[in-house]
Amino acid sequence: MPSLKDLKNRIESVKNTRKITKAMQMVAAAKLRRAQDSAEASRPYTERFNSVLSALASANAAGSGGPQLLVGTGKDQTHLLVVMTAERGLCGGFNSNIAKLAKSHALKLLEQGKTIKILTVGKKGRDVVKRDLGEHFIHHIDLSEIKSIRYTDAQAISKSILERFTAGEFDIATLFYSKFVNVVTQIPTAQQVIPARFDEDEGTKTEIVSYEYEPTEEEILADLLPRGVGTQIFAALLENGASEQGARMSAMDNATRNAGDMIDKLTIQYNRSRQAVITNELIEIISGAEAL
C-alpha cells in the first residue's frame, strides 16, 4: 500500500498534468477557430473550381484524347498514396485514423497485385508508414517549420507529385486526409486527384449554363488541371489543420476530465490512509495509557 508521501506526490503530479492538458485545450480551441474559418472559407472556392473542371472534362470527354491528368495513362498498375497527417501528436486518434485508412487501401492494392508508392506529409504519418510499409516509402515532405498553411505550401507538394507523374513514376495518385465536421467528428477521407475524378453532382451544377471558352477547352484544361491538383491539396491541408486542432481540443478535454477524476480518487485514498494512521496512533496512545 502506498505511503501518505507517495500519495501526496502522485496527487501533485496529476494536478500538474491537469494544468498542462487544460492549457493545451485552450490553445487548441484558439487555433481551431482560425483553422475552421480557413477550411470553411476554402470550400466554396474548391467546389466551384471542381464544378468548372467537371463541366470542361465532361465536354472534353466527347472528343478524342485529352490531358493525361484527366484521362490518365491508360493503366492502373502503380499507385501513389499521399498520406497527410500532423507534425505533432496528442490529438487523439486523428493521425492513427488517417494512417489506418491509408494502410487498409495499400493492403487491398497489394492483394490485387498493384505496385504502391507512399509519399507522406507530416511526421506522424511517416512514422506509421515506415513501421508498417517501409519498403514502399519513397519521399517525405516536412511542414514542421510552417505555422500557417498557405497555397504556396500546397503548390510545393503539388509540384513534387506532378513531376513524378510526368516522369511516369505512377498511374494514379490518392490523397489521404481527415475532413473536418466538428470538434468531435473528423472523417478520414481518400480522394483521387490523378487522374482527376469528380463527383457526379459537380458536373450538374454547371450543365444548365453554357459557356464559350477562349482559348479552346482542351487548352484551358491543360492549364487548370495542374492547378486543380494544387487546389485539392491545399483544401486537404486546411481540412487537416482544422481536424487536428478539433481532435486535440477533444483529447485534451478528456485528459483534463480524467485527471480530475484521478485526483478525486487519490484524494479519497489519501484521506482514508491518513485517517487509518491517526486511528492507529490513537489506539497506541490509549493502549499505552491503559497499561500504566
LINDAHU-V273095 format. One record per backbone hydrogen bond with DSSP energy under -0.5 kcal/mol. CO is the residue of the C=O (numbers start at 0). NH is the residue of the N-H. If there is no record, write none. Layout:
BEGIN
co->CO nh->NH
co->CO nh->NH
END
This chain:
BEGIN
co->2 nh->6
co->3 nh->7
co->4 nh->8
co->5 nh->9
co->6 nh->10
co->7 nh->11
co->8 nh->12
co->9 nh->13
co->10 nh->14
co->11 nh->15
co->12 nh->16
co->13 nh->17
co->14 nh->18
co->15 nh->19
co->16 nh->20
co->17 nh->21
co->18 nh->22
co->19 nh->23
co->20 nh->24
co->21 nh->25
co->22 nh->26
co->23 nh->27
co->24 nh->28
co->25 nh->29
co->26 nh->30
co->27 nh->31
co->28 nh->32
co->29 nh->33
co->30 nh->34
co->31 nh->35
co->32 nh->36
co->33 nh->37
co->34 nh->38
co->35 nh->39
co->36 nh->40
co->37 nh->41
co->38 nh->42
co->39 nh->43
co->40 nh->44
co->41 nh->45
co->42 nh->46
co->43 nh->47
co->44 nh->48
co->45 nh->49
co->46 nh->50
co->47 nh->51
co->48 nh->52
co->49 nh->53
co->50 nh->54
co->51 nh->55
co->52 nh->56
co->53 nh->57
co->54 nh->58
co->55 nh->59
co->56 nh->60
co->57 nh->61
co->58 nh->61
co->59 nh->62
co->66 nh->69
co->66 nh->70
co->67 nh->71
co->68 nh->194
co->68 nh->195
co->76 nh->78
co->76 nh->114
co->77 nh->170
co->77 nh->171
co->78 nh->80
co->78 nh->116
co->79 nh->81
co->79 nh->173
co->80 nh->82
co->80 nh->118
co->81 nh->83
co->81 nh->175
co->82 nh->84
co->82 nh->120
co->85 nh->123
co->90 nh->93
co->92 nh->96
co->93 nh->97
co->94 nh->98
co->95 nh->99
co->96 nh->100
co->97 nh->101
co->98 nh->102
co->99 nh->103
co->100 nh->104
co->101 nh->105
co->102 nh->106
co->103 nh->107
co->104 nh->108
co->105 nh->109
co->106 nh->110
co->107 nh->111
co->108 nh->113
co->109 nh->112
co->114 nh->78
co->116 nh->80
co->116 nh->118
co->117 nh->137
co->117 nh->138
co->118 nh->82
co->119 nh->140
co->120 nh->84
co->121 nh->125
co->122 nh->126
co->123 nh->127
co->124 nh->128
co->125 nh->129
co->126 nh->130
co->127 nh->131
co->128 nh->132
co->129 nh->133
co->132 nh->135
co->133 nh->136
co->135 nh->117
co->138 nh->119
co->139 nh->141
co->140 nh->121
co->140 nh->142
co->142 nh->145
co->144 nh->146
co->149 nh->152
co->149 nh->153
co->150 nh->154
co->151 nh->155
co->152 nh->156
co->153 nh->157
co->154 nh->158
co->155 nh->159
co->156 nh->160
co->157 nh->161
co->158 nh->162
co->159 nh->163
co->160 nh->164
co->161 nh->165
co->162 nh->166
co->163 nh->168
co->164 nh->167
co->171 nh->79
co->172 nh->192
co->172 nh->193
co->173 nh->81
co->174 nh->190
co->175 nh->83
co->176 nh->178
co->176 nh->188
co->178 nh->186
co->181 nh->180
co->181 nh->184
co->184 nh->180
co->184 nh->181
co->185 nh->187
co->186 nh->178
co->188 nh->176
co->190 nh->174
co->191 nh->196
co->193 nh->172
co->198 nh->201
co->198 nh->202
co->199 nh->203
co->200 nh->204
co->201 nh->204
co->202 nh->205
co->202 nh->206
co->203 nh->207
co->205 nh->208
co->208 nh->210
co->210 nh->212
co->215 nh->219
co->216 nh->220
co->217 nh->221
co->218 nh->222
co->219 nh->223
co->220 nh->224
co->222 nh->226
co->223 nh->227
co->224 nh->228
co->225 nh->229
co->226 nh->230
co->227 nh->231
co->228 nh->232
co->229 nh->233
co->230 nh->234
co->231 nh->235
co->232 nh->236
co->233 nh->237
co->234 nh->238
co->235 nh->239
co->236 nh->240
co->237 nh->241
co->238 nh->242
co->239 nh->243
co->240 nh->244
co->241 nh->245
co->242 nh->246
co->243 nh->247
co->244 nh->248
co->245 nh->249
co->246 nh->250
co->247 nh->251
co->248 nh->252
co->249 nh->253
co->250 nh->254
co->251 nh->255
co->252 nh->256
co->253 nh->257
co->254 nh->258
co->255 nh->259
co->256 nh->260
co->257 nh->261
co->258 nh->262
co->259 nh->263
co->260 nh->264
co->261 nh->265
co->262 nh->266
co->263 nh->267
co->264 nh->268
co->265 nh->269
co->266 nh->270
co->267 nh->271
co->268 nh->272
co->269 nh->273
co->270 nh->274
co->271 nh->275
co->272 nh->276
co->273 nh->277
co->274 nh->278
co->275 nh->279
co->276 nh->280
co->277 nh->281
co->278 nh->282
co->279 nh->283
co->280 nh->284
co->281 nh->285
co->282 nh->286
co->283 nh->287
co->284 nh->288
co->285 nh->289
co->286 nh->290
co->287 nh->291
END
